[in-house]
Amino acid sequence: MQGSWRIFLALICVLLVLATGTIQAVHSHPVDDISHADCALCVAAHVAVEVAHPPVTLFVACVVSAVEVLIR
């Protein structure tokens, strides 16, 4: 019984991905119609991706060594 729920959930997820992909692919507005400026799908399609650079990490290590001193 539990396996059938997993298959059903996986099938629903696949169908949702296919449906939203199809909607995005066929989504359009009439030419010279500026009323789609608040269309969430159009806004999401034109959002620029910002590349985040990780901060510079300085590696600091303590160096310990034995030093022999010759006293005459």
Secondary structure, 3 states (H helix, E strand, C coil): CHHHHHHHHHHHHHHHHHHHHHHHHHCCCCCCCHHHHHCHHHHHHCCCCCCCCCCCCCCCCCCCCCCCCCCC
